[in-house]
Amino acid sequence: MNNRAALILLGVVIAALGISAIRPTSSFIWFLETVPVMIGVVLILATWRRFPLTPLLCWLIAFHSLILILGGHYTYAHVPLGNWLRDVLALDRNPYDRIGHFAQGFVPAILTREILLRTSPLRPGKWLSFLVVCVCLAFSAFYELAEWWAALGSDEGPDFVSSQGDIWDAQWDMFTALLGAMLALILLSRLHDRQLEQLKPA
């Protein structure tokens, strides 16, 4: 991805982040949900010159950032898009957090794949796919632990965890992340390989 296109995507994400900070449902939850976006922006800016990302990964990261930002503004259990899906699909709960955790597997799968292919001896194949899925599932489990830790001792903890009364919420979150990671590898690996080949001369 050329620098101009990357800057446009970055500008969209930063603008959305700024807008989401205006009167969020909870400033505490907004910060917790959007801090990964802030960290990601800093890391990408710090490493872009020596480690520019493929266009596919840039678009995925931007889209995932917008999912996190929207969830942070409303809290995941109250995102209007999720309420609409709940009503249309006759669901028992707002499914927006499931969308977020699906993306938590889908996008990191391509990120992990890109890092491993560019910095390790691994090549496309079954072992690479297996390790990518393992990393994504481990990250999802770690995130569940981080949610639990951040929610301890806070009155807003349940809204941050967004379990909505489901005792199996953590397991469902990890399962949807696992599905997201596997689907990303199935659908995008070939496109990702082509873009990595184009990136090599640079």
Backbone hydrogen bonds, N-H to C=O, Kabsch-Sander energy under -0.5 kcal/mol:
donor,donor_aa,acceptor,acceptor_aa,energy
6,A,2,N,-2.2
7,L,3,N,-2.4
8,I,4,R,-2.0
9,L,5,A,-2.2
10,L,6,A,-2.5
11,G,7,L,-2.6
12,V,8,I,-2.2
13,V,9,L,-2.3
14,I,10,L,-2.7
15,A,11,G,-2.5
16,A,12,V,-2.5
17,L,13,V,-2.4
18,G,14,I,-2.4
19,I,15,A,-2.5
20,S,16,A,-2.4
21,A,17,L,-1.0
22,I,19,I,-1.7
23,R,21,A,-0.8
25,T,73,H,-3.1
30,W,26,S,-2.7
31,F,27,S,-2.2
32,L,28,F,-2.0
33,E,29,I,-2.7
34,T,30,W,-1.9
35,V,31,F,-1.8
37,V,34,T,-0.7
38,M,34,T,-1.8
39,I,35,V,-2.5
40,G,36,P,-2.4
41,V,37,V,-2.6
42,V,38,M,-2.0
43,L,39,I,-2.5
44,I,40,G,-2.6
45,L,41,V,-2.3
46,A,42,V,-2.2
47,T,43,L,-1.6
48,W,44,I,-1.3
51,F,47,T,-2.3
58,C,54,T,-2.3
59,W,55,P,-2.5
60,L,56,L,-2.2
61,I,57,L,-2.7
62,A,58,C,-2.3
63,F,59,W,-2.4
64,H,60,L,-2.7
65,S,61,I,-2.4
66,L,62,A,-1.9
67,I,63,F,-1.8
68,L,64,H,-2.3
69,I,65,S,-2.7
70,L,66,L,-2.5
71,G,67,I,-2.2
72,G,68,L,-2.3
73,H,69,I,-1.9
74,Y,70,L,-1.9
75,T,71,G,-2.1
78,H,75,T,-2.1
79,V,76,Y,-0.9
82,G,79,V,-0.6
83,N,79,V,-2.1
84,W,80,P,-2.5
85,L,81,L,-2.3
86,R,82,G,-2.6
87,D,83,N,-2.1
88,V,84,W,-2.7
89,L,85,L,-2.7
91,L,86,R,-2.4
98,R,95,P,-0.7
99,I,95,P,-1.7
100,G,96,Y,-2.2
101,H,97,D,-2.2
102,F,98,R,-2.4
103,A,99,I,-2.3
104,Q,100,G,-1.5
105,G,101,H,-0.7
105,G,102,F,-1.0
106,F,102,F,-2.6
107,V,103,A,-2.4
109,A,105,G,-1.2
110,I,106,F,-1.0
110,I,107,V,-0.6
111,L,107,V,-2.1
112,T,108,P,-3.2
113,R,109,A,-2.2
114,E,110,I,-2.4
115,I,111,L,-2.3
116,L,112,T,-2.6
117,L,113,R,-2.5
118,R,114,E,-1.7
119,T,115,I,-1.5
120,S,116,L,-1.5
129,S,125,G,-2.2
130,F,126,K,-2.7
131,L,127,W,-2.5
132,V,128,L,-2.5
133,V,129,S,-2.4
134,C,130,F,-2.2
135,V,131,L,-2.5
136,C,132,V,-2.4
137,L,133,V,-2.5
138,A,134,C,-2.5
139,F,135,V,-2.6
140,S,136,C,-2.3
141,A,137,L,-2.3
142,F,138,A,-2.6
143,Y,139,F,-2.4
144,E,140,S,-1.9
145,L,141,A,-1.9
146,A,142,F,-2.4
147,E,143,Y,-2.7
148,W,144,E,-2.3
149,W,145,L,-2.6
150,A,146,A,-2.8
151,A,147,E,-2.0
152,L,148,W,-1.0
152,L,149,W,-0.5
154,S,151,A,-1.8
157,G,154,S,-1.4
160,F,156,E,-1.8
161,V,157,G,-2.6
162,S,158,P,-2.2
163,S,158,P,-0.6
166,D,163,S,-2.1
167,I,165,G,-0.7
169,D,166,D,-1.5
172,W,168,W,-2.5
173,D,169,D,-2.6
174,M,170,A,-2.1
175,F,171,Q,-2.3
176,T,172,W,-2.7
177,A,173,D,-1.9
178,L,174,M,-2.2
179,L,175,F,-2.4
180,G,176,T,-2.4
181,A,177,A,-2.4
182,M,178,L,-2.2
183,L,179,L,-2.6
184,A,180,G,-2.3
185,L,181,A,-1.8
186,I,182,M,-2.1
187,L,183,L,-2.7
188,L,184,A,-2.6
189,S,185,L,-1.1
192,H,188,L,-2.9
193,D,189,S,-2.6
194,R,190,R,-2.0
195,Q,191,L,-2.1
196,L,192,H,-2.2
197,E,193,D,-2.0
198,Q,194,R,-1.7
199,L,195,Q,-1.3
200,K,196,L,-1.1
202,A,199,L,-0.8
